[in-house]
Amino acid sequence: MGDRSILRDVAHAAGVSLRTASRVLNDDPRVAAATRQRVREVMADLHYTPDLMARSLRGGTDTTIGLVVESIADPFFSELIAAVESATSEDGRSVLVSSTHGDPGREFRVVEELLRRRISGLLVVPSPGDHSWLAEAALPLVMVDRPAEGLDADVVGIDDRSAAFDAVSHLISHGHRDVAYVGDHSQVATSAARLAGYRQAMAQHGLDVHDRLVRADCPTARAAAAATSGLLTDTRPPTAVFSAATRCSLGVVPALHEHRRSDVALVGFGDFAMADTLVPAVTVVDHSGFAVGRAAVARLAQRIGDPDLTPETISVPVALVERGSGELRP
Protein backbone atom coordinates (compact mmCIF):
# COMPACT_ATOMS: atom_id res chain seq x y z
CA MET A 1 0.00 0.00 0.00
CA GLY A 2 2.81 2.34 -0.79
CA ASP A 3 0.46 4.59 -2.79
CA ARG A 4 -2.13 4.99 -0.02
CA SER A 5 -1.10 8.65 0.29
CA ILE A 6 -2.13 9.16 -3.33
CA LEU A 7 -5.70 8.10 -2.55
CA ARG A 8 -5.73 10.79 0.13
CA ASP A 9 -4.53 13.22 -2.57
CA VAL A 10 -7.37 12.06 -4.82
CA ALA A 11 -9.93 12.64 -2.06
CA HIS A 12 -8.54 16.09 -1.30
CA ALA A 13 -8.45 17.18 -4.95
CA ALA A 14 -11.98 15.91 -5.55
CA GLY A 15 -13.32 17.54 -2.39
CA VAL A 16 -14.55 14.27 -0.85
CA SER A 17 -13.67 12.15 2.16
CA LEU A 18 -11.16 9.30 1.96
CA ARG A 19 -14.03 6.89 2.58
CA THR A 20 -15.96 8.26 -0.40
CA ALA A 21 -12.88 7.96 -2.62
CA SER A 22 -12.53 4.33 -1.48
CA ARG A 23 -16.18 3.67 -2.33
CA VAL A 24 -15.72 5.08 -5.81
CA LEU A 25 -12.67 2.85 -6.19
CA ASN A 26 -14.79 -0.18 -5.31
CA ASP A 27 -17.81 0.76 -7.47
CA ASP A 28 -20.10 1.35 -4.50
CA PRO A 29 -23.54 2.24 -5.92
CA ARG A 30 -24.30 4.57 -2.98
CA VAL A 31 -22.00 7.27 -4.40
CA ALA A 32 -23.79 9.93 -6.44
CA ALA A 33 -23.06 9.83 -10.17
CA ALA A 34 -21.61 13.36 -10.26
CA THR A 35 -19.32 12.61 -7.31
CA ARG A 36 -18.24 9.32 -8.88
CA GLN A 37 -17.36 11.07 -12.14
CA ARG A 38 -15.42 13.83 -10.38
CA VAL A 39 -13.37 11.36 -8.33
CA ARG A 40 -12.60 9.20 -11.36
CA GLU A 41 -11.41 12.24 -13.32
CA VAL A 42 -9.04 13.15 -10.49
CA MET A 43 -7.78 9.55 -10.35
CA ALA A 44 -7.00 9.75 -14.05
CA ASP A 45 -5.27 13.12 -13.70
CA LEU A 46 -3.09 11.82 -10.84
CA HIS A 47 -2.45 8.46 -12.58
CA TYR A 48 -3.75 6.69 -9.50
CA THR A 49 -3.34 2.89 -9.45
CA PRO A 50 -5.50 1.00 -6.91
CA ASP A 51 -3.50 -0.59 -4.13
CA LEU A 52 -3.71 -4.11 -2.77
CA MET A 53 -6.23 -3.29 -0.05
CA ALA A 54 -8.68 -1.81 -2.55
CA ARG A 55 -8.20 -4.66 -5.03
CA SER A 56 -8.75 -7.24 -2.32
CA LEU A 57 -12.48 -6.58 -2.27
CA ARG A 58 -13.06 -7.14 -6.00
CA GLY A 59 -14.90 -10.34 -6.71
CA GLY A 60 -16.69 -10.33 -3.35
CA THR A 61 -15.81 -11.49 0.14
CA ASP A 62 -16.22 -14.76 1.97
CA THR A 63 -17.50 -15.57 5.44
CA THR A 64 -14.06 -15.37 7.02
CA ILE A 65 -13.05 -12.52 9.30
CA GLY A 66 -9.53 -11.49 10.23
CA LEU A 67 -8.20 -10.98 13.75
CA VAL A 68 -4.92 -9.15 14.34
CA VAL A 69 -3.58 -9.25 17.90
CA GLU A 70 -0.38 -8.16 19.58
CA SER A 71 0.73 -11.60 20.80
CA ILE A 72 -0.93 -14.99 20.91
CA ALA A 73 1.23 -15.85 23.94
CA ASP A 74 -0.24 -13.10 26.13
CA PRO A 75 -2.96 -14.60 28.43
CA PHE A 76 -5.42 -11.80 27.70
CA PHE A 77 -5.07 -12.12 23.93
CA SER A 78 -5.19 -15.93 24.10
CA GLU A 79 -8.54 -15.62 25.86
CA LEU A 80 -9.71 -13.04 23.35
CA ILE A 81 -8.79 -15.28 20.42
CA ALA A 82 -10.72 -18.19 21.95
CA ALA A 83 -13.78 -15.95 22.36
CA VAL A 84 -13.61 -14.67 18.78
CA GLU A 85 -13.25 -18.21 17.42
CA SER A 86 -16.23 -19.37 19.47
CA ALA A 87 -18.46 -16.46 18.51
CA THR A 88 -17.63 -16.58 14.80
CA SER A 89 -18.27 -20.33 14.73
CA GLU A 90 -21.71 -19.75 16.20
CA ASP A 91 -22.41 -17.25 13.39
CA GLY A 92 -21.29 -19.68 10.69
CA ARG A 93 -18.06 -17.80 10.05
CA SER A 94 -14.41 -18.64 10.45
CA VAL A 95 -11.48 -16.54 11.66
CA LEU A 96 -7.89 -16.07 10.53
CA VAL A 97 -5.54 -14.96 13.34
CA SER A 98 -2.25 -13.09 12.98
CA SER A 99 0.04 -11.46 15.54
CA THR A 100 2.07 -8.26 15.21
CA HIS A 101 4.31 -8.32 18.32
CA GLY A 102 3.53 -4.61 18.52
CA ASP A 103 5.48 -3.91 15.31
CA PRO A 104 3.68 -1.45 12.96
CA GLY A 105 5.54 -2.78 9.93
CA ARG A 106 4.52 -6.36 10.66
CA GLU A 107 0.97 -5.19 11.31
CA PHE A 108 0.85 -3.59 7.86
CA ARG A 109 2.07 -6.82 6.24
CA VAL A 110 -0.34 -9.15 8.05
CA VAL A 111 -3.29 -6.88 7.23
CA GLU A 112 -2.25 -6.95 3.56
CA GLU A 113 -2.15 -10.74 3.65
CA LEU A 114 -5.57 -10.98 5.28
CA LEU A 115 -7.09 -8.67 2.70
CA ARG A 116 -5.73 -10.82 -0.12
CA ARG A 117 -8.07 -13.50 1.19
CA ARG A 118 -11.12 -11.27 0.69
CA ILE A 119 -12.18 -11.37 4.32
CA SER A 120 -15.61 -9.97 5.19
CA GLY A 121 -14.44 -7.96 8.20
CA LEU A 122 -11.43 -7.20 10.35
CA LEU A 123 -10.78 -7.02 14.10
CA VAL A 124 -7.51 -5.28 15.00
CA VAL A 125 -5.62 -4.75 18.26
CA PRO A 126 -3.69 -1.78 16.88
CA SER A 127 0.02 -1.22 17.40
CA PRO A 128 1.26 2.28 18.26
CA GLY A 129 1.30 4.86 15.46
CA ASP A 130 -0.89 6.32 12.72
CA HIS A 131 -3.59 4.05 11.27
CA SER A 132 -5.27 6.38 8.77
CA TRP A 133 -4.14 3.96 6.05
CA LEU A 134 -6.75 1.46 7.23
CA ALA A 135 -9.53 3.73 5.95
CA GLU A 136 -8.57 2.59 2.45
CA ALA A 137 -9.57 -0.97 3.27
CA ALA A 138 -13.22 -0.02 2.68
CA LEU A 139 -14.41 -3.04 4.65
CA PRO A 140 -15.97 -3.41 8.11
CA LEU A 141 -13.40 -2.67 10.84
CA VAL A 142 -13.49 -2.84 14.63
CA MET A 143 -10.56 -1.88 16.85
CA VAL A 144 -10.18 -4.14 19.87
CA ASP A 145 -8.84 -3.27 23.34
CA ARG A 146 -7.63 0.19 22.28
CA PRO A 147 -8.33 2.94 19.72
CA ALA A 148 -6.25 3.39 16.58
CA GLU A 149 -4.53 6.73 16.05
CA GLY A 150 -5.77 8.62 13.00
CA LEU A 151 -8.76 6.36 12.33
CA ASP A 152 -12.44 6.95 13.07
CA ALA A 153 -13.59 3.42 13.83
CA ASP A 154 -15.49 1.35 16.37
CA VAL A 155 -13.53 0.49 19.51
CA VAL A 156 -14.45 -2.36 21.84
CA GLY A 157 -12.52 -2.58 25.09
CA ILE A 158 -12.75 -1.34 28.66
CA ASP A 159 -12.38 1.97 30.47
CA ASP A 160 -8.73 1.41 31.42
CA ARG A 161 -8.25 4.69 33.24
CA SER A 162 -11.32 4.25 35.43
CA ALA A 163 -10.45 0.63 36.24
CA ALA A 164 -6.89 1.58 37.23
CA PHE A 165 -8.19 4.47 39.32
CA ASP A 166 -10.49 2.11 41.23
CA ALA A 167 -7.72 -0.46 41.76
CA VAL A 168 -5.25 2.06 43.18
CA SER A 169 -7.97 3.73 45.27
CA HIS A 170 -8.71 0.28 46.72
CA LEU A 171 -5.10 -0.04 47.90
CA ILE A 172 -5.14 3.49 49.32
CA SER A 173 -8.39 2.76 51.17
CA HIS A 174 -6.55 0.00 53.02
CA GLY A 175 -4.02 2.47 54.41
CA HIS A 176 -1.28 2.47 51.74
CA ARG A 177 0.55 5.67 50.87
CA ASP A 178 3.57 4.34 48.99
CA VAL A 179 1.89 2.55 46.09
CA ALA A 180 4.18 1.47 43.25
CA TYR A 181 3.18 1.14 39.60
CA VAL A 182 4.55 -1.63 37.34
CA GLY A 183 3.34 -1.46 33.72
CA ASP A 184 4.32 -2.67 30.27
CA HIS A 185 4.44 -0.40 27.18
CA SER A 186 3.92 3.23 28.16
CA GLN A 187 3.38 4.27 24.52
CA VAL A 188 0.40 1.91 24.10
CA ALA A 189 -2.95 3.64 24.66
CA THR A 190 -4.25 1.14 27.22
CA SER A 191 -1.07 1.28 29.30
CA ALA A 192 -0.97 5.08 29.14
CA ALA A 193 -4.58 5.18 30.35
CA ARG A 194 -3.80 2.86 33.27
CA LEU A 195 -0.81 4.95 34.29
CA ALA A 196 -3.02 8.04 34.11
CA GLY A 197 -5.59 6.31 36.33
CA TYR A 198 -2.87 5.46 38.85
CA ARG A 199 -1.65 9.06 38.94
CA GLN A 200 -5.20 10.36 39.21
CA ALA A 201 -5.97 8.13 42.20
CA MET A 202 -2.78 9.13 43.99
CA ALA A 203 -3.41 12.83 43.37
CA GLN A 204 -7.06 12.68 44.39
CA HIS A 205 -6.03 11.18 47.73
CA GLY A 206 -3.37 13.82 48.27
CA LEU A 207 -0.42 11.50 47.63
CA ASP A 208 2.73 12.35 45.67
CA VAL A 209 3.90 10.10 42.85
CA HIS A 210 7.66 9.82 43.15
CA ASP A 211 9.69 8.59 40.19
CA ARG A 212 11.08 5.82 42.39
CA LEU A 213 7.57 4.31 42.55
CA VAL A 214 6.91 4.11 38.79
CA ARG A 215 8.19 1.36 36.49
CA ALA A 216 6.25 2.04 33.29
CA ASP A 217 8.17 0.07 30.63
CA CYS A 218 8.32 -3.60 31.59
CA PRO A 219 7.19 -5.44 28.43
CA THR A 220 8.00 -8.92 29.77
CA ALA A 221 7.54 -10.86 33.00
CA ARG A 222 11.32 -10.88 33.45
CA ALA A 223 11.49 -7.09 33.17
CA ALA A 224 8.62 -6.73 35.65
CA ALA A 225 10.38 -9.07 38.09
CA ALA A 226 13.58 -7.04 37.86
CA ALA A 227 11.62 -3.81 38.36
CA THR A 228 9.89 -5.26 41.41
CA SER A 229 13.19 -6.40 42.90
CA GLY A 230 14.50 -2.86 42.46
CA LEU A 231 11.46 -1.44 44.22
CA LEU A 232 11.79 -3.86 47.13
CA THR A 233 15.48 -3.12 47.69
CA ASP A 234 15.00 0.65 47.60
CA THR A 235 15.75 2.58 50.78
CA ARG A 236 12.02 3.22 51.08
CA PRO A 237 10.22 0.26 49.48
CA PRO A 238 6.52 0.50 48.63
CA THR A 239 3.94 -1.12 50.86
CA ALA A 240 1.70 -1.88 47.86
CA VAL A 241 2.05 -2.55 44.12
CA PHE A 242 -0.39 -1.99 41.29
CA SER A 243 0.56 -4.32 38.42
CA ALA A 244 -0.97 -2.84 35.28
CA ALA A 245 -0.86 -5.89 32.99
CA THR A 246 -1.10 -9.66 33.29
CA ARG A 247 2.37 -10.15 31.84
CA CYS A 248 3.70 -7.82 34.54
CA SER A 249 1.91 -9.72 37.29
CA LEU A 250 3.65 -12.90 36.11
CA GLY A 251 6.91 -11.19 37.08
CA VAL A 252 5.76 -9.18 40.08
CA VAL A 253 4.35 -12.15 42.03
CA PRO A 254 7.49 -14.36 41.82
CA ALA A 255 9.67 -11.38 42.77
CA LEU A 256 7.56 -10.67 45.86
CA HIS A 257 7.84 -14.29 46.95
CA GLU A 258 11.56 -14.45 46.16
CA HIS A 259 12.11 -11.50 48.48
CA ARG A 260 9.78 -13.05 51.07
CA ARG A 261 7.56 -9.98 50.88
CA SER A 262 4.12 -11.53 50.78
CA ASP A 263 3.17 -8.73 53.17
CA VAL A 264 3.28 -6.22 50.28
CA ALA A 265 -0.25 -5.57 49.03
CA LEU A 266 -0.92 -6.25 45.34
CA VAL A 267 -3.66 -5.61 42.83
CA GLY A 268 -3.12 -6.99 39.32
CA PHE A 269 -4.79 -5.80 36.13
CA GLY A 270 -6.11 -8.98 34.54
CA ASP A 271 -6.50 -12.44 36.02
CA PHE A 272 -4.05 -15.28 35.45
CA ALA A 273 -3.77 -19.00 36.12
CA MET A 274 -3.50 -19.98 39.80
CA ALA A 275 -3.80 -16.36 40.99
CA ASP A 276 -6.54 -17.53 43.35
CA THR A 277 -4.41 -20.33 44.84
CA LEU A 278 -1.38 -18.27 45.93
CA VAL A 279 -0.86 -17.16 49.52
CA PRO A 280 -2.17 -14.57 49.70
CA ALA A 281 -4.46 -15.03 46.71
CA VAL A 282 -4.08 -12.18 44.23
CA THR A 283 -6.71 -9.44 44.04
CA VAL A 284 -7.32 -8.58 40.38
CA VAL A 285 -9.19 -6.29 38.04
CA ASP A 286 -11.15 -8.94 36.14
CA HIS A 287 -10.34 -7.75 32.62
CA SER A 288 -11.94 -10.52 30.60
CA GLY A 289 -10.50 -11.12 27.15
CA PHE A 290 -13.42 -13.47 26.56
CA ALA A 291 -16.02 -10.75 27.17
CA VAL A 292 -14.12 -8.24 25.02
CA GLY A 293 -13.75 -10.77 22.20
CA ARG A 294 -17.43 -11.64 22.07
CA ALA A 295 -18.46 -7.99 22.21
CA ALA A 296 -16.04 -7.20 19.37
CA VAL A 297 -17.49 -9.95 17.17
CA ALA A 298 -21.02 -8.73 17.90
CA ARG A 299 -20.10 -5.19 16.87
CA LEU A 300 -18.34 -6.39 13.72
CA ALA A 301 -21.45 -8.37 12.74
CA GLN A 302 -23.52 -5.19 13.13
CA ARG A 303 -21.09 -3.24 10.98
CA ILE A 304 -21.03 -5.93 8.28
CA GLY A 305 -24.82 -5.66 8.21
CA ASP A 306 -24.76 -1.86 8.06
CA PRO A 307 -21.41 -0.31 7.01
CA ASP A 308 -22.78 3.22 7.59
CA LEU A 309 -23.24 2.86 11.35
CA THR A 310 -21.76 5.75 13.33
CA PRO A 311 -18.52 4.55 14.97
CA GLU A 312 -18.90 3.88 18.69
CA THR A 313 -16.65 3.19 21.66
CA ILE A 314 -18.06 0.22 23.55
CA SER A 315 -16.78 -0.42 27.08
CA VAL A 316 -17.10 -3.91 28.53
CA PRO A 317 -17.66 -3.84 32.33
CA VAL A 318 -14.87 -4.94 34.67
CA ALA A 319 -14.91 -5.94 38.33
CA LEU A 320 -12.41 -5.82 41.17
CA VAL A 321 -12.12 -9.35 42.59
CA GLU A 322 -10.97 -9.20 46.20
CA ARG A 323 -8.94 -12.26 47.17
CA GLY A 324 -6.62 -11.09 49.91
CA SER A 325 -3.47 -9.52 48.47
CA GLY A 326 -5.18 -6.20 47.74
CA GLU A 327 -6.69 -6.04 51.20
CA LEU A 328 -3.43 -6.31 53.18
CA ARG A 329 -2.70 -3.31 55.35
CA PRO A 330 0.77 -1.74 55.68
Steps between C-alpha positions, in 0.01 A plus 500: 500500500781734421265725300241540777603866531397551138143394578497769768620743230216384275244558776639845576509609135147373440366663816377173654588288801751215480213259562307637202808470278535137614135434415546641152805277462288197588198594284271559797156589358424733794730770358321766296573490127645853491729425795608171343588675174694776676705253705577284197619804304737591783626140514578520130673837535718370786564164326370323808541120505284311754700341778479148636248582772255648250548215252445242771127566505442444127316180429321501836588384849459173683372419847844520658601785728852603593633551852828683559634490856820609668611156622334161511716414803353775719228350730254780427535468123488119517165531676383758249592276207307209653194724541517628142536146364202384705277791404583488129436125493156558647430750219612257230823688436865416540793710621859547387735611781829687464729663756703820467724494811422871520695570179320746265686367197398142573145617565488660155622177338259267681205727418604493133510121509158476663348731242636285218266232631195723450394490863157640587617701801801576715565518875827674590689553826693797362871556552624850586504758220281646226230273355332733250613258228239250618222727372596386150400144582135595441381198697344463846757574773491483879793596722538274802634587847621846394430775244708545186672834447376689195201274433132559574385147576310293754696414814408215733693478825477624857537831681865444595548828682193456719587138581856595599370789709270264691777243553747752642228667709426155645861468618496853642175427685684224685753747639774500233683820413802367312332321210729392216400467135637223274379517138598379155512727191448863598446604136202264458165673556370250756818514708510880484139510621578268792799709602279809482243327722772415752622860509145630527423277799819600679437870438135485602603350834766764554795268436815585304617275218876472530703377204639223720149349516434480124628225270306568180692303234515133596387316184581152634454306823878498545517879472213536748676266744820703477304823550327355805830386649631854456196642676533258791869574556452877491575693818127564530320204340130524415242338723276424200535433126256556217595267213347648186511195271476123530847451355633733770321310775674182382826671597385701800359203695814279479718798595289571809528138609872484421555795732267345759278807481156345490405780739511751211147565375433432131226564249554362149333619181368182341461154648745216443528128567527402868470862619226383736713220649803706609552611859369759518271454201538785252237774481439586134313729266304235310581619148340223298644440155208265441240772561690751285537247218132413487397865514742579216355225280147622573592854397676380185189302402293818539743695285506231230121527493506880485835655395363853558454464876648789698824380664462433872725431797359203689628436853468151645444507880779390734496400866750512784529147642615515861703194597732617774815657356329832427349516846826473698573800717847657533 
